[in-house]
């Protein structure tokens, strides 16, 4: 039985320092009217450098096209794969899940093949999506059923929480995640939104705090209430501002007594939405990914 797992490039697997055989479905980025493929010809470091050097950088994102996904499926069929599992980022954040599901149905209806294809919504993005894909890959290659994998991913999602704070709201306004009037008001009073990815995969503002330092403290306390002495996998999300990351690490040390918290990158697709002046803090509690051991020495 020849099996393979694919995931959208928002998983950050192209940037995580772990060995895997998961294939990425590259998202599109348009930066200053130039087209790029996330994880292919634009790196996190390159995008961060562009933003830092040019504060007026304009960016937009789009899923892989129908034709691109269809081509991948035809290639896998030609390579005699029997079963294909595709893990997407949250359907509440992008049209990727809907589009890939539609293309999968189109492919199976119009192609003579015995290849089976499943598409699952991780309801996550960035590191959480990536580590879920790693777990799914291990289970899939070990012959476990789709229902077992789906149940495992659901449990991971239910035992995960991630908060992040945004210092510069300009990219949220440009990407229409925040209205211009609301952004103007927030900037005027130095209000920083604290955002959370919900269990259904939607990102919502859960707190508005004046000053970025206080917002980070609120974020750390919010996750800290979950952690305690529990079995957990905490991690930081680094969008590209080292000062915010170092400050957050210090707050985590001072308030939670945690050192050497795993620092993970944010995908270029996400950075295009909220910019580099963003930091996040997430945790899997009590029920943690099997692939967590891959990051123990990072």
C-alpha positions in Angstrom: 0.0 0.0 0.0 1.6 3.3 -1.2 0.4 6.3 0.9 1.3 9.9 1.1 0.3 13.0 3.1 0.0 16.5 1.7 -0.6 19.7 3.6 -1.0 23.4 2.7 2.2 25.4 3.0 0.7 27.4 5.9 1.8 24.5 8.1 5.4 25.9 8.1 6.8 22.4 7.5 9.0 23.9 4.8 10.6 26.0 7.5 10.7 23.6 10.5 14.0 21.8 11.1 12.5 18.2 11.0 12.8 15.4 8.5 9.5 14.4 6.9 8.1 13.2 3.6 5.0 15.4 3.6 4.4 17.3 0.3 3.3 20.9 0.4 0.5 22.5 -1.5 2.0 26.0 -2.0 -0.1 29.1 -1.3 0.2 32.2 -3.5 1.6 35.5 -2.3 1.7 38.7 -4.2 4.2 41.1 -2.8 4.5 44.6 -4.4 2.8 43.2 -7.5 5.3 40.3 -7.8 3.9 36.7 -7.5 5.5 34.1 -5.2 4.8 30.6 -3.9 4.9 30.2 -0.2 7.6 27.6 0.7 9.0 27.6 -2.9 10.5 30.9 -4.0 9.8 33.1 -0.9 11.2 32.3 2.5 10.2 33.7 5.9 13.5 35.4 6.2 13.3 37.0 2.8 9.8 38.3 3.4 10.6 39.6 6.8 13.6 41.5 5.4 11.4 43.0 2.6 8.9 44.3 5.2 11.6 45.7 7.5 13.3 47.5 4.6 10.1 48.8 3.0 7.4 49.7 5.4 4.9 50.3 2.6 5.2 46.7 1.3 1.8 45.6 -0.1 0.9 41.9 0.1 -2.0 39.6 -0.7 -2.6 35.9 -0.5 -4.5 33.3 -2.4 -4.9 29.5 -2.3 -3.3 27.2 -4.8 -5.3 27.2 -8.0 -7.7 24.4 -9.1 -5.2 23.5 -11.9 -2.3 23.3 -9.5 -4.0 20.9 -7.2 -5.4 18.9 -10.1 -1.9 18.5 -11.5 -0.6 17.3 -8.1 -3.3 14.6 -8.0 -2.5 13.5 -11.5 1.2 13.2 -10.6 0.4 11.1 -7.6 -1.9 8.9 -9.6 0.9 8.4 -12.2 3.3 7.5 -9.4 0.9 4.7 -8.4 -0.1 6.0 -5.0 -3.0 4.1 -3.5 -4.1 6.5 -0.8 -3.7 10.3 -0.4 -4.5 12.3 2.8 -4.6 16.1 2.5 -4.5 18.2 5.7 -5.5 21.8 5.1 -5.3 24.9 7.3 -8.5 26.2 8.9 -11.5 26.4 6.5 -12.5 29.5 8.5 -9.4 31.3 7.4 -9.2 30.4 3.7 -11.0 28.7 0.8 -8.3 26.0 0.5 -10.3 23.3 2.2 -13.4 23.9 0.1 -11.4 24.3 -3.1 -9.2 21.1 -2.6 -12.3 19.1 -1.7 -14.0 20.3 -4.9 -11.0 19.5 -7.0 -10.7 16.0 -5.4 -14.3 15.3 -6.3 -13.7 16.5 -9.9 -10.5 14.4 -10.2 -12.2 11.2 -9.0 -15.3 11.8 -11.2 -13.2 12.3 -14.4 -10.2 10.0 -13.9 -10.0 6.2 -14.1 -8.2 5.5 -10.9 -8.3 3.3 -7.8 -6.5 6.0 -5.8 -8.4 7.1 -2.7 -8.2 10.7 -1.4 -9.3 12.2 1.8 -9.3 15.9 2.7 -9.3 17.0 6.4 -9.6 20.4 7.9 -7.0 20.8 10.8 -8.9 23.9 12.0 -5.4 25.3 12.7 -2.6 27.2 11.0 1.2 27.6 11.4 3.0 25.3 13.9 -0.2 23.7 15.2 -1.3 22.7 11.7 2.3 21.4 10.9 2.6 19.2 14.0 -0.9 17.8 13.3 0.2 17.0 9.8 3.3 15.2 11.2 1.1 13.1 13.5 -1.3 12.3 10.7 1.6 11.3 8.5 3.0 8.9 11.0 -0.4 7.3 11.7 -1.3 7.2 8.0 2.0 5.5 7.0 1.6 3.0 9.9 -1.8 1.9 8.4 -4.2 3.5 10.8 -7.6 4.4 9.5 -8.9 7.8 8.5 -11.4 7.8 11.3 -8.6 7.1 13.8 -6.6 10.0 12.4 -9.5 12.3 12.3 -10.3 11.5 15.9 -6.7 12.2 16.9 -6.6 15.5 15.2 -10.0 16.5 16.8 -8.6 15.7 20.2 -5.4 17.7 19.5 -7.5 20.7 18.4 -9.7 20.4 21.5 -6.6 20.4 23.8 -4.9 23.3 22.0 -5.0 27.0 22.6 -3.1 29.8 21.0 -3.2 33.6 21.5 -1.3 36.3 19.7 -0.9 40.0 19.9 -0.3 42.5 17.1 1.7 45.6 17.6 1.3 47.2 14.1 -2.3 47.0 12.9 -1.6 48.3 9.4 -1.4 44.8 7.8 -4.6 43.7 9.5 -6.2 46.8 7.9 -4.7 46.2 4.5 -5.8 42.5 4.6 -9.3 43.7 5.6 -9.2 41.7 8.9 -9.7 45.0 10.6 -11.7 47.9 9.4 -9.9 51.2 8.7 -12.0 53.2 11.3 -11.4 50.6 14.0 -7.7 50.5 13.1 -7.4 54.3 13.3 -9.1 54.3 16.7 -6.9 51.5 18.0 -3.7 53.2 16.8 -4.8 56.6 18.2 -5.1 55.1 21.7 -2.3 52.5 21.4 -4.7 49.6 21.7 -3.3 46.2 20.9 -5.8 43.4 20.1 -5.2 39.9 21.6 -6.5 37.3 19.1 -7.3 33.7 19.6 -7.8 30.8 17.2 -11.2 29.3 18.2 -12.0 25.6 18.2 -13.9 26.0 14.9 -10.8 27.5 13.3 -11.9 31.1 13.3 -9.6 33.8 14.6 -11.3 36.3 16.9 -10.3 39.2 19.1 -10.7 38.2 22.8 -9.1 41.2 24.5 -8.0 44.8 23.7 -5.2 46.1 25.8 -3.3 49.4 25.8 0.4 49.0 25.2 2.1 46.0 23.6 3.9 45.1 26.8 0.7 44.7 28.8 -0.9 42.8 25.9 2.0 40.3 25.9 1.6 40.0 29.7 -2.1 39.3 29.3 -1.4 36.7 26.6 1.2 34.9 28.7 -1.2 34.9 31.7 -4.0 33.5 29.5 -1.9 30.5 28.4 -0.3 30.2 31.9 -3.7 29.6 33.4 -3.9 26.4 31.3 -0.3 25.2 31.8 0.4 25.0 35.5 2.2 21.6 36.2 0.2 19.9 33.5 1.6 17.6 30.7 1.9 20.1 27.9 3.8 21.3 24.8 4.1 25.2 24.9 5.5 27.1 21.9 6.1 30.7 20.7 5.1 32.0 17.3 7.8 34.3 15.8 6.5 36.5 13.0 9.9 38.3 12.6 10.3 40.8 15.4 13.2 39.6 17.6 12.5 42.2 20.3 8.9 41.0 20.8 10.0 37.4 20.9 12.8 38.1 23.5 10.4 40.2 25.6 7.8 37.4 25.5 10.3 34.8 26.5 11.3 36.9 29.5 7.7 37.4 30.5 7.1 33.6 30.2 10.2 33.0 32.4 9.2 35.6 35.0 5.5 34.7 35.2 5.5 31.0 34.5 9.0 29.8 35.3 9.4 28.3 31.9 12.7 28.4 30.0 13.7 27.2 26.6 10.2 27.4 25.2 10.1 26.2 21.6 10.2 29.1 19.2 8.5 28.4 15.8 8.2 30.4 12.6 5.0 31.9 11.2 4.3 31.1 7.5 4.8 33.9 5.0 1.1 33.6 4.2 0.3 34.5 7.8 2.9 37.3 7.9 1.2 38.8 4.8 -2.0 39.1 6.9 -0.7 40.6 10.1 2.9 41.7 9.5 6.1 41.0 11.4 5.2 42.9 14.6 3.2 40.0 15.9 4.0 37.4 18.5 2.0 34.4 19.6 2.0 31.9 22.5 0.3 28.5 22.1 0.1 25.2 24.0 -1.2 21.7 23.7 -2.3 20.6 27.2 -2.8 17.0 28.5 -3.2 15.5 25.0 -0.2 16.5 23.0 1.1 15.6 19.5 3.1 12.4 19.2 5.5 14.4 17.0 6.4 16.7 19.9 9.6 14.7 20.5 11.0 16.0 17.2 11.3 19.5 18.7 12.8 18.6 22.1 16.3 19.9 21.2 15.3 23.0 19.2 
